[in-house]
Amino acid sequence: MANAFVEPVTLRDHGIALVPLSLDHEVGLRAAAADGELWKLRITSVPEPGQTRAYIDTALQMRAEGHRFAFAVTDEASGEVLGSTSFHDILPAVKRVEIGYTWYARRVQRTHVNTTCKLLMMGHAFDRLGCHVVGWRTDNYNFSSQKAIERLGAKKDGVIRGHALRRDGTIRDTVMYSMRAGEWPEARAQLLYLRARHA
């Protein structure tokens, strides 16, 4: 790995395990994406069934270069793959990471899974890695993602216009969010409260 700021680790809580993504997850990842045919959404990065291996290969290459660390989101008891999420745009010099490339099988959307994953990743970033800032970015038309990021307690930094290509070839504006380390304790308390209430 080009930098070891984010080292291989498995994160566990509330029946969910975030496991370093590997080729062993190919079949499970393909099945998770098939639940809802998520690759048909123009505003996501979910791989098409035939592109799952390439998706993992790209993630592993980015890990080797130190830019991204991808996890398989799994059910801790069964090992079933529920989706994927990543640390990316890893900047060790300023102790900043972003959380993204996140998607879940339709059956676990709007459950405790996303809140648990974010608690695990934000906790790891702030409490273990000592990050000063954690960031998020999303498509300007991905309103559900924007609401989900705002529910985490992240602040909207602004919009980068004409920033990236969507899978359909159109050019998207990117909405940027961030949270500072000092904001994490209150955000953590709120997320734990929301998860308990949801249960």
Protein Blocks (a to p, Z undefined) as FASTA:
>chain_A
ZZfkbgcddddeehiacddddfklmmmmmmmmmnoplmlpmkbcbdcfklmmmmmmmmmm
mmmnopaccdddddfklopafbdcddehiafknopaddehiacdfklgoiaklmmmmmmm
mmmmmmmnopabdcddddfklmmlmmmmmmnopacfbdcehkbccfkopacddddddddf
klmmmmmmmmmmmmmmmZZ
